[in-house]
Structure formats: structure tokens, C-alpha cells
Amino acid sequence: MAKLSPRSSVGASAGDFAQVLVDSGLVSSEEMEQARMALSDAGLPADDEALAKHFIDSSRLTQYQIDLVRAGKLDVLRIGNY
């Protein structure tokens, strides 16, 4: 199981939500870029809410995972094999 860095255990405030998703390993930087491009192509802003909806709608993340990221509770998530 991957160990989260101390930075990634901090709650995702406005502006760093996407970076926390990448830093935590929940999504790769390539997946984040693809999500931003897909939102842009659809004429949508690539803000935190739209990114969260994109990853949930694409079954990449669950609402539970998003909620934990927003609450700064990544320490209860298990990343990798468990």
C-alpha cells in the first residue's frame, strides 16, 4: 500500500483540490490533464466541482473518495493493494 505524503493529508481548499488528487496518487497527472481537456472541450470550467463530477461520472473516483479529499482525511483512504 502506498504511503501518503504529509502534504497530501491536508484538506483540499479551493485551488489545490486537483493537486491533492494528483499528489495523493488518486489520479495521475496525465488523467488530470485529460480531465481538464475534456471539460474544456465540453465548454465547462475545470474547477474543483467540475473535476470531481468528471472523475465520479467516469467511475475513476467515488463520492466517498472526493468527500475525504475535501475533508482532508486522506489518511483513512487505502491507496494500492490492501
Helices and strands as residue ranges (DSSP letters): G 6-9, H 17-24, H 29-41, H 48-57, H 63-71, G 74-76
